[in-house]
Amino acid sequence: PSSRSHCIFTLHLEVEETVADVHVVRTSCLHLVDLAGSERQQKAKSVGVRLKEASNINRSLSVFGNVILHLAMGHKHVPYRDSKLTFLLR
């Protein structure tokens, strides 16, 4: 297995409390993401599995950047489904 991959650690928190006879539940979700680095394929002279792996990483990072751009510009449609990474973080 390769160590060249994205890693996502998601922490779901839930706090319940009762204040003045009112039951309140607060939830939160924190994503910690370690993105694999992109590389220039010609410069790295990757072949075979490494080349395919590098291509997938570069594509995933490109899609991630595209999603961030769409969110920053306030687009109604954000292409979360274009990669597994962005789909998981949606």
Secondary structure, DSSP 4 states (H G I P E B T S, - for coil): --S-S-EEEEEEEEEEEEETTEEEEEEEEEEEEEPPPP--HHHHT--HHHHHHHHHHHHHHHHHHHHHHHHHTT-S---GGGSHHHHHH-
